[in-house]
Each structure stands twice: as C-alpha cells, then as structure tokens.
Amino acid sequence: MSGQKSPYTWFEKDLIRSKAFRGLTSTAKDVYLHFLLKRQFRNSNRNKKHGKGVRMEIINNGKICFPYSEAEKIGIPRPTFARALDNLVERGLIDITHAGSGGVKGDMSLYAISDRWEKFGTDEFIEAHREPDPRCGGALRRYHKKQT
C-alpha cells in the first residue's frame, strides 16, 4: 500500500492507556480519530510484504489537512474544533507544521501526528500551544488570553 489510504486505521495500545489520551475531551478524541484516518502509509521495510516485522511509515505526516469547514461538515462547530485542536496540541498528540492564514484560499493549516504524548506529564515533555489567530476579534481573542 504505497501512499494510499487504507480502509483500516490503527493506533498504539500505549496511546489509549496514556495519561495524555485519557485526559482528552470527548470531542478531542473524536477529532484525533479523524486525524488518524487521514494518514497515508508506505511500507518502509521493503523486504517484507506482510506480517510480523512490517514497518509502516506515515508519508503525509506534517502535511495532514483538517480545515474548520470539514469539522463543521461532521457536526463540530468552529469554536469546539478550536478547543479540540488546543487540547490535542497541548497533550502532544498533534503538532501544527504550518499555521494557515485562514482567509487566503488554499493556505490551510497543516498538522503532524506527534509522539510527544509519550512523555506527557513528565519533566521531559515538550510543551506546545496553538497560536491564536491575530485576525480574530472579541470573544475568541479573550478566550485565548485566558488560556495563557
């Protein structure tokens, strides 16, 4: 399966048991599962076709696009989606690799599935936060100020 979306997805058992995952809001868990569905894999172990020892590599990591408009189509309002993104970034499950400009067509935010969650709650955890959109006015700007 080279660069194709699979009808299946997987995630690590350690992730499900982790403090980072267990502390997510239910919407953040839902959003994260949608991020996992967007991964594209390539077999990085060329000598083995199937079975034990096969290593799959995410080839679109850092280039995963999940716009607000898509979240709305699956029933997640924009403010709720923004909070879910904050939750996922702050706990180390995703990273923002490119902050889109919002209003400019085609300049959307890009994300990577992160493994920072493995050290969540330890001194080794690398903190990250989603930067608030400076174009936003009023309530959203006040929300982000409260969070920092």
N, C-alpha and C positions, 0 to 999 in steps of 0.2 A: 504494500500500500504506500505508494510514493506520492506524498503531497496531497493526498485525498482525505476527505472527511469520512470517518468510519461511522457505521450505524450504531456503534457502541462507544462508550467512554469508560474511563477507569480513573480511580484515584486511590491514593495510598491509605491503608488502614490506619497508619500512624497519624495521618491528617485528621481523620474522623475522630480519633481519640484525643487529639491535641487540645490544649487549653485555648489556642488561637481560634480553632474552628468551633469548639463548643460555645465560645463566648460571642459568636456572631449573632446578629439579629436574624430572624427567620427570613426577612427579605434579602439580607446579605447572603445567606446560604443559597437562596433561590438564584440570585444574580451570579454567584460564584459557579453554580452548576451550569448556567448558561455560558459563562466564560469557558468552562471545561469543554462544552460541546463545540466551541469554536476552534479548538486546537486541531492542527493538521500534523500528522506524523509521517516520519520516514524511518524505515528500519536502518539503524545505524550500525548494525552488525551484519555486514554484507554476506558473511559465510553461512549464516543460519537463516532458514526461511521461516520456520515456525517453531513453537515450543519453548522449552526451557533455555534460558540464556539469551533470548532475543532482547535487544535494547532498542527501544523506540525513542526517537528524538522529535521534539516539537519543532517543526520547521518554520512556523509562523509566530513563534514567541517573540514578543516585543512589537508585533505588528497586528495584534488582535484588536479589532474594531468593534465597539459595542456602543453605538450612539444612543443618546437620550430618546430619540424618536423610536428606536427599536424597543427600548424598555417600555415606552408608552404602549406600543402595539401588544405587548404581552401583559398589560394591565398594571405596570408600575409607574406611578406618577413621577414627574421630574424631581421634585424635592425628596421623595422617598428613594429614588435611584441615586441621587447625590449622596444621601446619608449612607446608603449601602456601599457605594464606592469608597467613602471615607472609612467605613468600618473594615472593608477588605484591605485597603492600603495600610491602615494603622495596625492591623494584626499580621501583616506580612504575607497575605495570600496573593495579592496582585501588586504590580508596580506600574506606574504611568511612565511610558517611554517617550511619549510626545503629547504635550497638552495642546489640544486643538484650539482654534481661535473661535469656535462656536458659530459666529455669524458668517464666516467665509466658507462658501460652498467647497466641499472637498477637503477641508482642513479639520479632520476629526481627531479626537484623542486616540492614542494607541496604547495598548496595555500588554504586559507580560505576566504570565503565571510565575509567581515567585516562590522561592523556598525559604524566605526569611521567617516564615511561620514556625519553622523547626526550632528556632531559638527564642520564640515569643515568651516573655515572662522571665528571661534570664538577663544577666549583665551583658551578654554577647549580642542581644537583639539589636538590630539596626533600625532605628525609628524612621518612619517616613510619613508624610502627610500630603494630602491632595491640596494643591494651592487653590484658594478661592478665585473665581473669575472676577477680575477687577472691573469688568463692564457691568456686573450685577449691581443692582441698586437695592436699597432698603433692607427688606427682611432677610434676604439671603446673605448680604454682607454682614448684618448684625449676627446672624446665626454663626457664621464662620469666626467672627471675633470672639463670641462666647466660647467656642471650641478650643481656642488657643490660649 
